[in-house]
Amino acid sequence: NIKTREVGQVKHRSAVDSTPKIL
């Protein structure tokens, strides 16, 4: 499921937006 994966990544990005550890 690409949609699920995208949503997960977007959520992760939002959560890590405050402290970006991965580039």
C-alpha positions as semicolon CSV with decimal commas, in nm:
position;residue;x (nm);y (nm);z (nm)
1;N;0,000;0,000;0,000
2;I;0,177;0,313;-0,117
3;K;-0,088;0,537;0,040
4;T;-0,035;0,390;0,386
5;R;0,341;0,423;0,346
6;E;0,311;0,785;0,234
7;V;0,084;0,871;0,526
8;G;0,326;0,708;0,767
9;Q;0,618;0,900;0,621
10;V;0,427;1,228;0,634
11;K;0,336;1,160;0,998
12;H;0,696;1,073;1,079
13;R;0,818;1,386;0,904
14;S;0,572;1,599;1,098
15;A;0,685;1,443;1,426
16;V;1,052;1,478;1,337
17;D;0,998;1,824;1,192
18;S;1,072;1,970;1,536
19;T;1,396;1,772;1,560
20;P;1,511;1,656;1,215
21;K;1,757;1,374;1,277
22;I;1,739;1,213;0,935
23;L;1,812;1,402;0,616
